[in-house]
């Protein structure tokens, strides 16, 4: 299967780095495995420089790695690289890519001197969790500009399908606060559910374009999930991190006010559990939403680090993980999910996709829950956004129901802190008094 090169939004930020920093920093592209970091880095180098060398440290010969053990003579180092990769580098017109740089910590340590030399531009790619584990005994360069690559967002997905119109149309409607009409909304939401099923991992998108078969896509996603599980086993041989990863869909399906870690693993020492959680967050494979104990615009000031929900970085992977009780998820299940006819409660799937969208647009996630007047149940606002001097609370529903008791109770409790308020659901845009009822496909514009 030929791997396609997809248009990615991060490319524009990379251009900005090249233009504004002019080689004064290296560019580090970090993110989860298989999100397309290496492909994007090479495509950028191919298009924006006259020549480039790409060193994949997962495959590089030991002789190449040895070059970074002594960088006192940069002329010799750079000559050796050009000779071994049969590429002539031109001062200020060429780039060197250190791909999967975590596998050669000394190459990353050399960045400081290489950047100061200023002959060429340097681009690094790597998974943050692996970078952390492999850089304990080296000097971390401060001469780095870091960018995070997420799975393909919905607009990038539509671009991959050859559609450059839909998201612009949606954006215009959102900015004009205009309804789309029931027929248009139904088609738009079916298209968005397709994105939820395929997900934004480039290999999965490529498989969909090549086969138009969701079971084939599912097989690719299962391979990626196992790669993530193996990575977690490497950082935690006890298997606790892997079990916590596998349990994400079940935990969200419980509709509890937090991830109940005690039901997944034996917790042991608190500091070790906290370290595992930090490693999982650094992997970019999972996304955390923390409870805001006293929600205000300074949400981080009221963050409860011990009370959290966990989501997957990609909803396509999330759905495959949720149905991993079978060897493969059949097309009939995907078709029912696509047509919104599966009997299972899919509220947790929509909550995950909203978490994915908000994270990709640069938001740190928070939620708030508190007991009802009777004390028998809890109110919960699924997400809180800080905008200006006000909070924007979001309640997410997997249906077209327009009830929003938790949202109303929150806005009454914190009336002086709330700006706009949103019910994210699966029908057309409309207003219900002061509440905006927002189709889930428009979440990207918040």
N, C-alpha and C positions, 0 to 999 in steps of 0.2 A: 504494500500500500504506500503510494507516494505521499510524503509529508508536505502539506501546503504551508506557505508562509502567510500568516494572517496579519491584517492591519491592527496595530495595537496603539492605544492612546498614549501609552508611556513614551512612545517614540518622540512626541512633541516635547516632553520634558527632557529627554535625552538631547534633543537639538538645542534646547535652552541651555543645558549644561555645557555643551560644546562651544556655544557662542559666548556665553558669559564668563565661564571659568578659563577658557582658552588653555587647557592643559595644566592649570595650577592645582587641580585636584584630579584624582582618579574617580571614575564612576563605578560605584558598587551597586549592582542590581541584585536585590535579595528577594526571596519569596519561597513558597513551598516547591517541592519537587514537581516536575512535569507541568509547570504553568507556562513554559515557553521562554525562560530567561536566556538560554544559550542561543536559541533561534533568533530572538530579538536582537541580542548583542551582535551576532554575526551579520544579520541583515543591515543593521545600522552601520557597521564598519564597512560593509561592501558598498553601501550607497553614499556614505558621507566622507570616505577617505580614498586616496589614490591607491593605497595598498594596505594590507593588514596581515597580522599573524594571529592565529587562534590556537592557544595552547590548552588542550583539554587535559586537565591534570588527573582525570580518571583513567586516561590511556597513555599519558606521556611517558616516554622512556626514562629510565632511571638517570641516564646521562643528562637529560634535560633538567630534571629535578636537582641534580648535583650542581648545576650552574648557579643556583641561588644560595649555595652554601658560602660562597665568597663573592661578594659584589663590589669589592674594592676597585676592580677594573671594569667599569661599565662598558668601555669600548669593546673589550673582549666578550663580555656577556651578550651584548647586542649583536656583535658580529656572529657569534655562535648561533644565536637564534635565527638570524637571517639565513645562515648557511644550512642549518638543519631543516628549516621549513621552506627553503628554496624561494624566498621572497625578499625583494629589496625594499627596505623601508626608507622613506623620505622625510627628513626633518620637518616637523609641524604639518605634515600631510599624510601621516600614517598612524595606525593604531595597533596596539597589542592587546589581545583579549586573554585574560587569565580566567578560563572557564573552570567552574567548580574549584575555585581557589582554596576552599577549605582543605582540599586534599594535598596542598603544598603550602603549609603555613609560612615557610621562608620566603616564598614568592610574594605573599601578602606583606610580609615585613619589609620586603625590598621596595614596596611602593613609594615610601617616603623619599628614598634616594632617587628613584626613577622619575618621580614627578618633579623633584628639584632640578634634575638634569634637563627636563623640559624639551627633549628632542621629539618625543612622540606622545600621543594620548594613550591612556590606559583605562580599560574597562574590565571590571571583575564581575563574575557571577557566582552566586552561592546561596546555600540554605543557611539562614542565620543560626539555627540550632547547631549545625555541623561546624560552622565557623567558630562559634563559641567554644565548642568542645576541643577544637584543634588549635586554639590560639592561646592556651594558658601560659605557655613559656616563651611567647614572642612579644615584641613590641607592636601594639596595634597602631597603624598609621592614622594620624589625624587628618591627613591630606586626602580625605575621601568625601565624595558627595553620594549619599545613599538614597536610592529609590526602591520602592517595593512594587513588584509585579504581582497582581492578583489574577485569578482565573478570568477569562474573558467575560466582560459585562454584557448586558443585553444588547447594547448598541453594537459592540464588537461582534457579537453573535449574528446580528442582522447583517452586518457588513459581510461576514463570511458567507451568508446565504445569498449575497448579491443585492441586498435591500438597503439602499441609502436614503429612503424616504420616510419610513414608518416612524422612527424615533424623532426626527425633526418635526413631523406632524403632531406627534404626542406632546413634544415640548411646546409647540405653539398653542395647543389646546390648554395645556396646564397653565402657561403664562397668561392666557386670556381668561382662565377659569371658565372654560366652555365644555359643555357636555358633548360626547361623541356620538350619541345615538345607540340604541340597543344592539342593532345588527353589527355595527362597526365594533362596538365594545366586545361582543361575543367572539368575533374573529380575532381581535387583538389579544384577548385573554387566552384563547386557544393557542395562538402563536407564542405567547409568553409561557404557557405551560409546557410547550415543546422545549423551550430554553431550560425550564426547570428540570425536565427529564434528561436532556442531553447534557446539560451543564456547560461550563466554560473552560474545561480542560482541553487544550488544543488537539490532543490526540483523539479525544472523544468526538469533538466537532468534526475532525477530519474523517473519522470512521463513519459518522452520519452522512457526510457529503458523498463519501465513496460508496456506501452500501444502501443508504436510506432504510436501514434495518436497526431498530432500537435494541434488539437482542445482541447484535454485533457491537453496538455502542456500549451496552451493558458489560460485555466481556472485556472491553478496554478499561472501563471504569473499575472493574474488579481487580485488574492487574495493578492499577494505580493505588487502590486501597491496600493491597497487599504490600506494595512498596512502602507506603506510609507505616503500615503495621510493623514491617521489618525495621524501619528506621527507629520506631519507638522501642523495639526490643533491643536495639543496639545501645540506646541511651539508658535503658532500664531493663536489664536482663531478668528482673523479677516478673516482668509481664504486666505490671500494674498500669503503666501508661497505655499499653495496647488495649487492655480491658476497658479502661476509661474511654478510649477512642471508640471502640466498638459499641459502647453503651450510649453514645450520644443520642441516637434516635429514640431509644427506649426511655431515656430520662426525660426528653422533651414530651414524649407521648403521655407520660404520667401527669402532665399539667401541674407539676409541683412548683412551689415558689423558688426552688433552687435545684441545682445539680446535687443529688443525694449521694455523695461519694461513698458513704458507709455501706450503701446497698450494692456497690460495685467491687470495692476492694477493702481489705483490712488496712486501716489507715496507718498504723504504726507511728513513727516519730513525725510530729507536725512539721518540723523543718524540712524533712525529706519529702513529704507530700507537697509542700509549697514549692520545693525545687522542681519536682515533677510537673506541677502545674505551669510553672514558668517555662520549663523546657517545651511543653506542649504549645504554649502560646507563641514562643519564639519560632516554632516550626512553621507557623502560618497555615498549618493544616486545619487547626480549629480556631474558632473565634470566641472570645469570652465576652459576656455581658455581665457587669457587676451591679449589685444592688446599690442604689443611692438612698442612703438612710434618711437624709433630709434634703430632698431634691431642690436644687436651685441652679442658677446659671453656672456656678462653679461646681459642676457635677463631680469632678475628681476630688474635691475637698470633702465630699461626703460619701466616698466610695467604700463599700464594705468588701474587702478583698477575700473574705472567707465565705461570701454569699454570692453565688454566681450561677449563670446558665452557660452552657457550652453548645456551640453550633459548629457545623462544618464550613470550611472555606468555600465549598462548592455544593450547590443543592443537587446537582446531578449525581455527585458522589454520595450525598446524603440519602437520596432515594435508593440507590443501589445498596448502601449499607443497611437501610431499613428492611430490605427484602433479601438479606443475605442468608436466610434460612434455606434457600434453594441454591442449587449450583449455578443456575442462570435465571434471570428474571424474564419470563416469556413476554412476547410481544402483546399478548392479550391483556396482561396487567398494565403494560405501558399504554395501550390503547384506551383502557378504562381510566387511567390517570389523565391521559391527554383530553379525554372527553368529559372529565370531572364526574365519572360515574362509579368509581370504586367506592365500596361501602365503608372502607376504613375512614376514621376521622383524620383528615389531612391538615388540620390546623397547624400542627407542628411543622409540616413541610412549608407552609406559607410563612410561618414565623422564621424559619431558617433562611428562606430566600430574601426576606426583608433584612435580616441580619447581614447577609452577604452583600446586598446592594448598599446598605448604609456604610458598611466597612470599606467597600471599594470606592465610595465617594468621600472617604476621609474622616468618618465619624468614629469616635470611641463609643462603645455601646454601654448603655445603662438602662435599668428598669426600676420600677418601684412597686411594692406590694404592701398591703396593710389589711387588718381584719375588718370585716363588715360590722355593722352595729350589733348584730346578734352574736358575733364572735365565732360562728360555725363555719364561715367561709372567708375567703380573702378577696379583696379587690386587687386587680393588677393592671398596671399600665405597662405594655410590652416593651416600649422603647421611649427614651427621653432624648430630645435633641436640644442643645443650647444654641439659641439664635439671638444675637444681640444681647439685650438685657432680659430676655424672656425664655421660658421653656416651651418647646413644642412637644406635647405628649402624643403618642401613637398607640392605638389599640388595633390589633390585627385579627381579622376573621377570615376563615377559609370559605365563607359563603356570602350570599348577598344580603344577609340579615343586617338591618340598620340599627339594631339596639346597641347601646354603648354605655352601659351602667357604670362600669369601672372608670371610663373616661370622664363621664359626668361627675362622678364622686371625686375624682382627682382634681378636676377643675374647680369644684366647689371648695375643696379643702385648701387648695393653693391658688386661689383666684387671683391674687396680686402678682403671682409669678408666671402666669400662663399667657402666652401670646396666641398663636394659632393652635388649633387642635384637630387631629385627624383620625378618622376611622379608615384603615386600609382594608379593602375588601374586594369582592369579585364581581362588581357591577359598575355601572357608568358613574362618571363624575357628577356629583350634585352637592347641595348644601342641606343640612338639617339644622336649622337655626344657626348657631355660631360654629357648628361642627362641619368640617369638610369631609365628605365621603369620597375617598380617593381610590380609584382602581389600582390594584397592586402593581400594575405595569408602569404607573407613574411615580412610584416610590423613588426612582433615581433622581428626580428633580427636586426633592426636598432639601 
